[in-house]
Each structure stands twice: as C-alpha cells, then as structure tokens.
C-alpha cells in the first residue's frame, strides 16, 4: 500500500461520493469495499466512485466496480464512476473491455448528470 492511498467519502443531496486517491490494488481494496458498503446503506440518489485521483488500479478495482454495478442495477439504484481518468486507469478499462460495462463519466459533474437524466 502506498502512503498516499486515501479513500474519502462525502455526501450531498445529489450524491454519495467515494473518492479514491493513489493506487488501488488487492492490498487496499478492503478500504474501498468498506466505503462502498457505507454508500450502500445511505439513501443517496446516486453513488459516485470518483477515480480522478487514482493513479493505478488492478483487477481488484474492476471486480469491486463490476460487483457494485450489478448490485445497484438489481436494486434499481444508480451508480457512476467518474474521472478524469489517469491514462493507466483508462487503459485498464479499455484493455479489459470493462469500459463498455461500467457507467463511466469524464467528470464528477457528468457522472451526476448521467445518473440524474433530464425528465
């Protein structure tokens, strides 16, 4: 685990945001799991996983995001993953084909808009 690893959460009327800075790998994904569990327990209209500060990620992040997407979809809840994405994170999504299966958004604002479509 990098000393710069940091998972923070914040909640507003629009979203519960789980922001990740640093590196996400098997050694630190539990902290992210805990924050996602906290998000699940809220009544926020959308959960946004903010990866704009994430410099590296491995399959442990992909597994967490794909599991979360399924869980949220099954319950009719909204999930978004926001950037801007570091090139290594974007490449991970691209080479694994998960970019087509995750609700990715270029920015936090775009993620919230995507999760709250206009009537």
N, CA, C and O atoms as a GROMACS GRO file, in nm:
protein
  476
    1UNK      N    1   0.084  -0.118   0.000
    1UNK     CA    2   0.000   0.000   0.000
    1UNK      C    3   0.088   0.124   0.000
    1UNK      O    4   0.187   0.131   0.074
    2UNK      N    5   0.053   0.219  -0.082
    2UNK     CA    6   0.124   0.345  -0.089
    2UNK      C    7   0.083   0.433   0.028
    2UNK      O    8  -0.031   0.429   0.073
    3UNK      N    9   0.177   0.514   0.078
    3UNK     CA   10   0.145   0.607   0.185
    3UNK      C   11   0.046   0.712   0.140
    3UNK      O   12  -0.021   0.773   0.224
    4UNK      N   13   0.035   0.736   0.011
    4UNK     CA   14  -0.058   0.835  -0.042
    4UNK      C   15  -0.199   0.780  -0.060
    4UNK      O   16  -0.290   0.855  -0.096
    5UNK      N   17  -0.219   0.651  -0.037
    5UNK     CA   18  -0.352   0.592  -0.057
    5UNK      C   19  -0.451   0.661   0.035
    5UNK      O   20  -0.427   0.678   0.154
    6UNK      N   21  -0.563   0.699  -0.024
    6UNK     CA   22  -0.663   0.768   0.055
    6UNK      C   23  -0.800   0.745  -0.007
    6UNK      O   24  -0.821   0.771  -0.125
    7UNK      N   25  -0.893   0.696   0.073
    7UNK     CA   26  -1.032   0.683   0.032
    7UNK      C   27  -1.111   0.776   0.122
    7UNK      O   28  -1.106   0.766   0.245
    8UNK      N   29  -1.184   0.868   0.060
    8UNK     CA   30  -1.266   0.961   0.137
    8UNK      C   31  -1.409   0.951   0.088
    8UNK      O   32  -1.435   0.912  -0.025
    9UNK      N   33  -1.501   0.986   0.175
    9UNK     CA   34  -1.642   0.988   0.138
    9UNK      C   35  -1.701   1.123   0.173
    9UNK      O   36  -1.660   1.190   0.268
   10UNK      N   37  -1.799   1.162   0.092
   10UNK     CA   38  -1.876   1.282   0.122
   10UNK      C   39  -2.016   1.262   0.066
   10UNK      O   40  -2.037   1.196  -0.035
   11UNK      N   41  -2.111   1.322   0.135
   11UNK     CA   42  -2.250   1.304   0.096
   11UNK      C   43  -2.315   1.441   0.079
   11UNK      O   44  -2.298   1.531   0.161
   12UNK      N   45  -2.391   1.454  -0.029
   12UNK     CA   46  -2.467   1.576  -0.053
   12UNK      C   47  -2.608   1.534  -0.092
   12UNK      O   48  -2.641   1.415  -0.093
   13UNK      N   49  -2.691   1.631  -0.124
   13UNK     CA   50  -2.827   1.600  -0.167
   13UNK      C   51  -2.826   1.526  -0.300
   13UNK      O   52  -2.917   1.449  -0.329
   14UNK      N   53  -2.723   1.550  -0.381
   14UNK     CA   54  -2.718   1.492  -0.515
   14UNK      C   55  -2.651   1.355  -0.519
   14UNK      O   56  -2.689   1.270  -0.601
   15UNK      N   57  -2.553   1.331  -0.431
   15UNK     CA   58  -2.476   1.207  -0.445
   15UNK      C   59  -2.399   1.172  -0.318
   15UNK      O   60  -2.366   1.259  -0.237
   16UNK      N   61  -2.371   1.043  -0.305
   16UNK     CA   62  -2.275   0.994  -0.208
   16UNK      C   63  -2.150   0.967  -0.290
   16UNK      O   64  -2.153   0.887  -0.384
   17UNK      N   65  -2.040   1.033  -0.256
   17UNK     CA   66  -1.918   1.024  -0.336
   17UNK      C   67  -1.811   0.949  -0.257
   17UNK      O   68  -1.780   0.981  -0.143
   18UNK      N   69  -1.755   0.847  -0.322
   18UNK     CA   70  -1.641   0.773  -0.269
   18UNK      C   71  -1.523   0.812  -0.359
   18UNK      O   72  -1.516   0.770  -0.475
   19UNK      N   73  -1.432   0.891  -0.305
   19UNK     CA   74  -1.317   0.939  -0.383
   19UNK      C   75  -1.193   0.858  -0.346
   19UNK      O   76  -1.165   0.834  -0.229
   20UNK      N   77  -1.120   0.818  -0.449
   20UNK     CA   78  -1.002   0.735  -0.429
   20UNK      C   79  -0.881   0.806  -0.486
   20UNK      O   80  -0.880   0.845  -0.603
   21UNK      N   81  -0.778   0.821  -0.403
   21UNK     CA   82  -0.653   0.882  -0.448
   21UNK      C   83  -0.541   0.780  -0.432
   21UNK      O   84  -0.542   0.700  -0.338
   22UNK      N   85  -0.447   0.785  -0.522
   22UNK     CA   86  -0.332   0.695  -0.511
   22UNK      C   87  -0.349   0.570  -0.593
   22UNK      O   88  -0.385   0.577  -0.711
   23UNK      N   89  -0.322   0.456  -0.531
   23UNK     CA   90  -0.322   0.327  -0.601
   23UNK      C   91  -0.425   0.234  -0.540
   23UNK      O   92  -0.439   0.226  -0.418
   24UNK      N   93  -0.497   0.162  -0.626
   24UNK     CA   94  -0.593   0.064  -0.578
   24UNK      C   95  -0.545  -0.073  -0.626
   24UNK      O   96  -0.540  -0.101  -0.746
   25UNK      N   97  -0.512  -0.156  -0.529
   25UNK     CA   98  -0.472  -0.293  -0.559
   25UNK      C   99  -0.529  -0.383  -0.450
   25UNK      O  100  -0.602  -0.338  -0.363
   26UNK      N  101  -0.495  -0.510  -0.456
   26UNK     CA  102  -0.550  -0.607  -0.364
   26UNK      C  103  -0.521  -0.572  -0.218
   26UNK      O  104  -0.598  -0.609  -0.129
   27UNK      N  105  -0.411  -0.503  -0.193
   27UNK     CA  106  -0.374  -0.468  -0.055
   27UNK      C  107  -0.460  -0.357   0.004
   27UNK      O  108  -0.466  -0.343   0.126
   28UNK      N  109  -0.525  -0.278  -0.078
   28UNK     CA  110  -0.601  -0.163  -0.026
   28UNK      C  111  -0.748  -0.165  -0.064
   28UNK      O  112  -0.823  -0.077  -0.021
   29UNK      N  113  -0.790  -0.261  -0.141
   29UNK     CA  114  -0.929  -0.260  -0.189
   29UNK      C  115  -1.029  -0.277  -0.074
   29UNK      O  116  -1.144  -0.236  -0.089
   30UNK      N  117  -0.989  -0.337   0.038
   30UNK     CA  118  -1.082  -0.352   0.150
   30UNK      C  119  -1.132  -0.218   0.202
   30UNK      O  120  -1.248  -0.205   0.238
   31UNK      N  121  -1.044  -0.119   0.206
   31UNK     CA  122  -1.086   0.015   0.249
   31UNK      C  123  -1.193   0.070   0.154
   31UNK      O  124  -1.289   0.133   0.198
   32UNK      N  125  -1.175   0.046   0.027
   32UNK     CA  126  -1.273   0.089  -0.071
   32UNK      C  127  -1.404   0.011  -0.056
   32UNK      O  128  -1.512   0.068  -0.069
   33UNK      N  129  -1.394  -0.119  -0.030
   33UNK     CA  130  -1.513  -0.200  -0.005
   33UNK      C  131  -1.592  -0.144   0.112
   33UNK      O  132  -1.715  -0.135   0.105
   34UNK      N  133  -1.524  -0.106   0.219
   34UNK     CA  134  -1.592  -0.051   0.337
   34UNK      C  135  -1.665   0.079   0.304
   34UNK      O  136  -1.777   0.101   0.350
   35UNK      N  137  -1.602   0.163   0.225
   35UNK     CA  138  -1.665   0.289   0.186
   35UNK      C  139  -1.785   0.264   0.095
   35UNK      O  140  -1.886   0.334   0.105
   36UNK      N  141  -1.775   0.166   0.007
   36UNK     CA  142  -1.887   0.132  -0.080
   36UNK      C  143  -2.002   0.072   0.002
   36UNK      O  144  -2.119   0.097  -0.029
   37UNK      N  145  -1.971  -0.005   0.105
   37UNK     CA  146  -2.075  -0.059   0.192
   37UNK      C  147  -2.146   0.055   0.265
   37UNK      O  148  -2.268   0.052   0.282
   38UNK      N  149  -2.072   0.154   0.306
   38UNK     CA  150  -2.131   0.272   0.371
   38UNK      C  151  -2.223   0.344   0.273
   38UNK      O  152  -2.332   0.386   0.310
   39UNK      N  153  -2.179   0.359   0.149
   39UNK     CA  154  -2.261   0.424   0.046
   39UNK      C  155  -2.391   0.347   0.026
   39UNK      O  156  -2.497   0.407   0.011
   40UNK      N  157  -2.382   0.214   0.024
   40UNK     CA  158  -2.499   0.130   0.002
   40UNK      C  159  -2.604   0.151   0.111
   40UNK      O  160  -2.724   0.146   0.084
   41UNK      N  161  -2.559   0.176   0.232
   41UNK     CA  162  -2.651   0.192   0.345
   41UNK      C  163  -2.722   0.327   0.346
   41UNK      O  164  -2.816   0.347   0.424
   42UNK      N  165  -2.680   0.420   0.262
   42UNK     CA  166  -2.743   0.552   0.260
   42UNK      C  167  -2.862   0.552   0.164
   42UNK      O  168  -2.885   0.457   0.089
   43UNK      N  169  -2.934   0.658   0.168
   43UNK     CA  170  -3.045   0.677   0.075
   43UNK      C  171  -3.010   0.780  -0.032
   43UNK      O  172  -3.098   0.841  -0.091
   44UNK      N  173  -2.883   0.798  -0.057
   44UNK     CA  174  -2.840   0.896  -0.158
   44UNK      C  175  -2.896   0.855  -0.294
   44UNK      O  176  -2.906   0.736  -0.324
   45UNK      N  177  -2.934   0.952  -0.376
   45UNK     CA  178  -2.992   0.920  -0.507
   45UNK      C  179  -2.894   0.852  -0.602
   45UNK      O  180  -2.936   0.781  -0.693
   46UNK      N  181  -2.766   0.873  -0.582
   46UNK     CA  182  -2.664   0.811  -0.666
   46UNK      C  183  -2.536   0.796  -0.586
   46UNK      O  184  -2.506   0.879  -0.500
   47UNK      N  185  -2.462   0.691  -0.614
   47UNK     CA  186  -2.327   0.675  -0.559
   47UNK      C  187  -2.230   0.698  -0.673
   47UNK      O  188  -2.243   0.638  -0.780
   48UNK      N  189  -2.134   0.787  -0.650
   48UNK     CA  190  -2.031   0.814  -0.750
   48UNK      C  191  -1.897   0.770  -0.693
   48UNK      O  192  -1.858   0.810  -0.584
   49UNK      N  193  -1.827   0.686  -0.769
   49UNK     CA  194  -1.692   0.648  -0.734
   49UNK      C  195  -1.601   0.740  -0.815
   49UNK      O  196  -1.591   0.728  -0.937
   50UNK      N  197  -1.535   0.831  -0.746
   50UNK     CA  198  -1.450   0.931  -0.810
   50UNK      C  199  -1.307   0.879  -0.819
   50UNK      O  200  -1.237   0.868  -0.718
   51UNK      N  201  -1.265   0.846  -0.940
   51UNK     CA  202  -1.131   0.793  -0.962
   51UNK      C  203  -1.036   0.898  -1.018
   51UNK      O  204  -0.928   0.864  -1.066
   52UNK      N  205  -1.073   1.024  -1.014
   52UNK     CA  206  -0.989   1.129  -1.072
   52UNK      C  207  -0.852   1.138  -1.006
   52UNK      O  208  -0.757   1.186  -1.067
   53UNK      N  209  -0.840   1.093  -0.882
   53UNK     CA  210  -0.712   1.096  -0.813
   53UNK      C  211  -0.642   0.961  -0.810
   53UNK      O  212  -0.539   0.946  -0.743
   54UNK      N  213  -0.696   0.864  -0.882
   54UNK     CA  214  -0.639   0.729  -0.882
   54UNK      C  215  -0.534   0.718  -0.992
   54UNK      O  216  -0.564   0.740  -1.110
   55UNK      N  217  -0.413   0.684  -0.953
   55UNK     CA  218  -0.303   0.677  -1.049
   55UNK      C  219  -0.277   0.536  -1.101
   55UNK      O  220  -0.215   0.519  -1.206
   56UNK      N  221  -0.323   0.436  -1.029
   56UNK     CA  222  -0.303   0.296  -1.069
   56UNK      C  223  -0.416   0.214  -1.011
   56UNK      O  224  -0.463   0.239  -0.901
   57UNK      N  225  -0.460   0.115  -1.087
   57UNK     CA  226  -0.560   0.022  -1.037
   57UNK      C  227  -0.537  -0.114  -1.103
   57UNK      O  228  -0.485  -0.123  -1.214
   58UNK      N  229  -0.577  -0.218  -1.032
   58UNK     CA  230  -0.564  -0.353  -1.088
   58UNK      C  231  -0.702  -0.419  -1.090
   58UNK      O  232  -0.804  -0.352  -1.072
   59UNK      N  233  -0.704  -0.548  -1.111
   59UNK     CA  234  -0.830  -0.620  -1.125
   59UNK      C  235  -0.916  -0.615  -0.999
   59UNK      O  236  -1.037  -0.635  -1.006
   60UNK      N  237  -0.857  -0.589  -0.884
   60UNK     CA  238  -0.937  -0.580  -0.762
   60UNK      C  239  -1.036  -0.464  -0.771
   60UNK      O  240  -1.149  -0.475  -0.723
   61UNK      N  241  -0.994  -0.353  -0.831
   61UNK     CA  242  -1.086  -0.240  -0.851
   61UNK      C  243  -1.193  -0.279  -0.952
   61UNK      O  244  -1.311  -0.250  -0.932
   62UNK      N  245  -1.154  -0.343  -1.060
   62UNK     CA  246  -1.253  -0.385  -1.161
   62UNK      C  247  -1.357  -0.476  -1.099
   62UNK      O  248  -1.477  -0.458  -1.123
   63UNK      N  249  -1.314  -0.574  -1.020
   63UNK     CA  250  -1.408  -0.665  -0.955
   63UNK      C  251  -1.505  -0.589  -0.865
   63UNK      O  252  -1.626  -0.614  -0.869
   64UNK      N  253  -1.454  -0.496  -0.786
   64UNK     CA  254  -1.538  -0.418  -0.697
   64UNK      C  255  -1.640  -0.338  -0.777
   64UNK      O  256  -1.758  -0.337  -0.742
   65UNK      N  257  -1.597  -0.271  -0.883
   65UNK     CA  258  -1.688  -0.188  -0.962
   65UNK      C  259  -1.793  -0.272  -1.035
   65UNK      O  260  -1.910  -0.233  -1.040
   66UNK      N  261  -1.753  -0.385  -1.090
   66UNK     CA  262  -1.849  -0.470  -1.160
   66UNK      C  263  -1.952  -0.530  -1.063
   66UNK      O  264  -2.070  -0.538  -1.096
   67UNK      N  265  -1.906  -0.572  -0.946
   67UNK     CA  266  -1.999  -0.622  -0.844
   67UNK      C  267  -2.095  -0.512  -0.800
   67UNK      O  268  -2.215  -0.536  -0.784
   68UNK      N  269  -2.042  -0.392  -0.779
   68UNK     CA  270  -2.127  -0.280  -0.737
   68UNK      C  271  -2.229  -0.248  -0.846
   68UNK      O  272  -2.346  -0.223  -0.816
   69UNK      N  273  -2.187  -0.248  -0.972
   69UNK     CA  274  -2.279  -0.218  -1.082
   69UNK      C  275  -2.395  -0.317  -1.081
   69UNK      O  276  -2.510  -0.277  -1.096
   70UNK      N  277  -2.365  -0.445  -1.065
   70UNK     CA  278  -2.471  -0.547  -1.061
   70UNK      C  279  -2.564  -0.527  -0.942
   70UNK      O  280  -2.686  -0.533  -0.955
   71UNK      N  281  -2.505  -0.504  -0.827
   71UNK     CA  282  -2.586  -0.487  -0.706
   71UNK      C  283  -2.678  -0.366  -0.717
   71UNK      O  284  -2.796  -0.373  -0.684
   72UNK      N  285  -2.622  -0.254  -0.765
   72UNK     CA  286  -2.702  -0.133  -0.780
   72UNK      C  287  -2.812  -0.154  -0.884
   72UNK      O  288  -2.926  -0.114  -0.862
   73UNK      N  289  -2.780  -0.217  -0.996
   73UNK     CA  290  -2.879  -0.240  -1.102
   73UNK      C  291  -2.991  -0.330  -1.052
   73UNK      O  292  -3.108  -0.305  -1.081
   74UNK      N  293  -2.957  -0.434  -0.978
   74UNK     CA  294  -3.058  -0.527  -0.926
   74UNK      C  295  -3.158  -0.456  -0.835
   74UNK      O  296  -3.274  -0.495  -0.828
   75UNK      N  297  -3.113  -0.354  -0.765
   75UNK     CA  298  -3.199  -0.281  -0.672
   75UNK      C  299  -3.256  -0.152  -0.732
   75UNK      O  300  -3.323  -0.076  -0.663
   76UNK      N  301  -3.228  -0.128  -0.859
   76UNK     CA  302  -3.278  -0.007  -0.924
   76UNK      C  303  -3.213   0.120  -0.872
   76UNK      O  304  -3.271   0.229  -0.879
   77UNK      N  305  -3.092   0.106  -0.821
   77UNK     CA  306  -3.020   0.222  -0.768
   77UNK      C  307  -2.917   0.267  -0.870
   77UNK      O  308  -2.881   0.192  -0.961
   78UNK      N  309  -2.870   0.390  -0.855
   78UNK     CA  310  -2.779   0.448  -0.952
   78UNK      C  311  -2.635   0.451  -0.902
   78UNK      O  312  -2.608   0.483  -0.786
   79UNK      N  313  -2.544   0.416  -0.993
   79UNK     CA  314  -2.401   0.416  -0.967
   79UNK      C  315  -2.332   0.480  -1.086
   79UNK      O  316  -2.372   0.458  -1.200
   80UNK      N  317  -2.230   0.559  -1.058
   80UNK     CA  318  -2.149   0.619  -1.165
   80UNK      C  319  -2.003   0.616  -1.122
   80UNK      O  320  -1.972   0.617  -1.003
   81UNK      N  321  -1.915   0.613  -1.221
   81UNK     CA  322  -1.770   0.614  -1.197
   81UNK      C  323  -1.716   0.735  -1.271
   81UNK      O  324  -1.731   0.746  -1.393
   82UNK      N  325  -1.652   0.825  -1.197
   82UNK     CA  326  -1.609   0.950  -1.261
   82UNK      C  327  -1.458   0.964  -1.270
   82UNK      O  328  -1.383   0.907  -1.190
   83UNK      N  329  -1.417   1.040  -1.368
   83UNK     CA  330  -1.278   1.078  -1.390
   83UNK      C  331  -1.266   1.227  -1.369
   83UNK      O  332  -1.343   1.285  -1.293
   84UNK      N  333  -1.170   1.288  -1.435
   84UNK     CA  334  -1.094   1.234  -1.547
   84UNK      C  335  -1.002   1.122  -1.501
   84UNK      O  336  -0.947   1.124  -1.391
   85UNK      N  337  -0.988   1.023  -1.589
   85UNK     CA  338  -0.914   0.903  -1.557
   85UNK      C  339  -0.768   0.916  -1.595
   85UNK      O  340  -0.735   0.961  -1.705
   86UNK      N  341  -0.680   0.875  -1.503
   86UNK     CA  342  -0.537   0.868  -1.530
   86UNK      C  343  -0.519   0.770  -1.648
   86UNK      O  344  -0.595   0.674  -1.658
   87UNK      N  345  -0.422   0.794  -1.735
   87UNK     CA  346  -0.404   0.705  -1.851
   87UNK      C  347  -0.393   0.557  -1.816
   87UNK      O  348  -0.442   0.473  -1.891
   88UNK      N  349  -0.330   0.523  -1.703
   88UNK     CA  350  -0.319   0.381  -1.669
   88UNK      C  351  -0.454   0.322  -1.629
   88UNK      O  352  -0.481   0.205  -1.655
   89UNK      N  353  -0.538   0.402  -1.565
   89UNK     CA  354  -0.671   0.355  -1.526
   89UNK      C  355  -0.759   0.344  -1.650
   89UNK      O  356  -0.832   0.245  -1.666
   90UNK      N  357  -0.754   0.442  -1.737
   90UNK     CA  358  -0.831   0.437  -1.862
   90UNK      C  359  -0.790   0.315  -1.945
   90UNK      O  360  -0.875   0.247  -2.002
   91UNK      N  361  -0.661   0.290  -1.950
   91UNK     CA  362  -0.612   0.174  -2.026
   91UNK      C  363  -0.662   0.043  -1.965
   91UNK      O  364  -0.697  -0.049  -2.039
   92UNK      N  365  -0.666   0.035  -1.833
   92UNK     CA  366  -0.719  -0.085  -1.767
   92UNK      C  367  -0.863  -0.110  -1.810
   92UNK      O  368  -0.899  -0.224  -1.842
   93UNK      N  369  -0.946  -0.006  -1.811
   93UNK     CA  370  -1.085  -0.021  -1.855
   93UNK      C  371  -1.091  -0.065  -2.002
   93UNK      O  372  -1.173  -0.149  -2.039
   94UNK      N  373  -1.005  -0.007  -2.084
   94UNK     CA  374  -1.009  -0.036  -2.227
   94UNK      C  375  -0.962  -0.178  -2.258
   94UNK      O  376  -1.030  -0.251  -2.331
   95UNK      N  377  -0.848  -0.218  -2.204
   95UNK     CA  378  -0.793  -0.349  -2.243
   95UNK      C  379  -0.871  -0.466  -2.184
   95UNK      O  380  -0.865  -0.577  -2.235
   96UNK      N  381  -0.945  -0.441  -2.077
   96UNK     CA  382  -1.025  -0.548  -2.017
   96UNK      C  383  -1.168  -0.550  -2.072
   96UNK      O  384  -1.244  -0.642  -2.044
   97UNK      N  385  -1.204  -0.449  -2.150
   97UNK     CA  386  -1.339  -0.441  -2.205
   97UNK      C  387  -1.443  -0.394  -2.106
   97UNK      O  388  -1.562  -0.394  -2.137
   98UNK      N  389  -1.402  -0.355  -1.987
   98UNK     CA  390  -1.498  -0.313  -1.885
   98UNK      C  391  -1.552  -0.172  -1.908
   98UNK      O  392  -1.653  -0.134  -1.849
   99UNK      N  393  -1.486  -0.094  -1.992
   99UNK     CA  394  -1.535   0.041  -2.021
   99UNK      C  395  -1.677   0.036  -2.078
   99UNK      O  396  -1.756   0.128  -2.056
  100UNK      N  397  -1.709  -0.070  -2.150
  100UNK     CA  398  -1.842  -0.084  -2.208
  100UNK      C  399  -1.946  -0.133  -2.108
  100UNK      O  400  -2.065  -0.133  -2.138
  101UNK      N  401  -1.902  -0.175  -1.991
  101UNK     CA  402  -1.994  -0.234  -1.893
  101UNK      C  403  -2.007  -0.154  -1.764
  101UNK      O  404  -2.083  -0.191  -1.675
  102UNK      N  405  -1.934  -0.045  -1.756
  102UNK     CA  406  -1.939   0.039  -1.636
  102UNK      C  407  -1.996   0.176  -1.672
  102UNK      O  408  -1.976   0.223  -1.784
  103UNK      N  409  -2.066   0.239  -1.578
  103UNK     CA  410  -2.122   0.372  -1.604
  103UNK      C  411  -2.014   0.480  -1.585
  103UNK      O  412  -2.015   0.553  -1.485
  104UNK      N  413  -1.923   0.488  -1.682
  104UNK     CA  414  -1.811   0.582  -1.674
  104UNK      C  415  -1.852   0.720  -1.720
  104UNK      O  416  -1.931   0.735  -1.812
  105UNK      N  417  -1.797   0.822  -1.654
  105UNK     CA  418  -1.821   0.961  -1.691
  105UNK      C  419  -1.690   1.036  -1.681
  105UNK      O  420  -1.608   1.008  -1.593
  106UNK      N  421  -1.670   1.130  -1.770
  106UNK     CA  422  -1.542   1.203  -1.777
  106UNK      C  423  -1.515   1.288  -1.654
  106UNK      O  424  -1.399   1.308  -1.618
  107UNK      N  425  -1.619   1.339  -1.590
  107UNK     CA  426  -1.602   1.427  -1.474
  107UNK      C  427  -1.708   1.395  -1.368
  107UNK      O  428  -1.803   1.321  -1.394
  108UNK      N  429  -1.691   1.451  -1.252
  108UNK     CA  430  -1.789   1.435  -1.144
  108UNK      C  431  -1.924   1.493  -1.186
  108UNK      O  432  -2.028   1.430  -1.166
  109UNK      N  433  -1.923   1.613  -1.243
  109UNK     CA  434  -2.049   1.675  -1.287
  109UNK      C  435  -2.119   1.588  -1.390
  109UNK      O  436  -2.241   1.571  -1.384
  110UNK      N  437  -2.043   1.534  -1.484
  110UNK     CA  438  -2.102   1.448  -1.586
  110UNK      C  439  -2.159   1.320  -1.523
  110UNK      O  440  -2.262   1.270  -1.568
  111UNK      N  441  -2.093   1.268  -1.422
  111UNK     CA  442  -2.141   1.147  -1.354
  111UNK      C  443  -2.274   1.174  -1.286
  111UNK      O  444  -2.366   1.092  -1.296
  112UNK      N  445  -2.286   1.286  -1.219
  112UNK     CA  446  -2.412   1.320  -1.151
  112UNK      C  447  -2.522   1.344  -1.254
  112UNK      O  448  -2.634   1.298  -1.236
  113UNK      N  449  -2.489   1.415  -1.362
  113UNK     CA  450  -2.589   1.438  -1.469
  113UNK      C  451  -2.632   1.306  -1.533
  113UNK      O  452  -2.750   1.285  -1.559
  114UNK      N  453  -2.538   1.219  -1.557
  114UNK     CA  454  -2.565   1.088  -1.619
  114UNK      C  455  -2.658   1.007  -1.530
  114UNK      O  456  -2.747   0.938  -1.579
  115UNK      N  457  -2.639   1.016  -1.400
  115UNK     CA  458  -2.720   0.939  -1.306
  115UNK      C  459  -2.856   1.003  -1.282
  115UNK      O  460  -2.948   0.936  -1.234
  116UNK      N  461  -2.870   1.131  -1.314
  116UNK     CA  462  -2.997   1.204  -1.298
  116UNK      C  463  -3.040   1.256  -1.434
  116UNK      O  464  -3.032   1.376  -1.459
  117UNK      N  465  -3.087   1.168  -1.522
  117UNK     CA  466  -3.125   1.215  -1.656
  117UNK      C  467  -3.237   1.318  -1.649
  117UNK      O  468  -3.324   1.313  -1.562
  118UNK      N  469  -3.233   1.409  -1.743
  118UNK     CA  470  -3.336   1.513  -1.751
  118UNK      C  471  -3.471   1.449  -1.779
  118UNK      O  472  -3.478   1.350  -1.853
  119UNK      N  473  -3.579   1.503  -1.720
  119UNK     CA  474  -3.712   1.445  -1.740
  119UNK      C  475  -3.761   1.460  -1.883
  119UNK      O  476  -3.871   1.416  -1.916
   0.00000   0.00000   0.00000
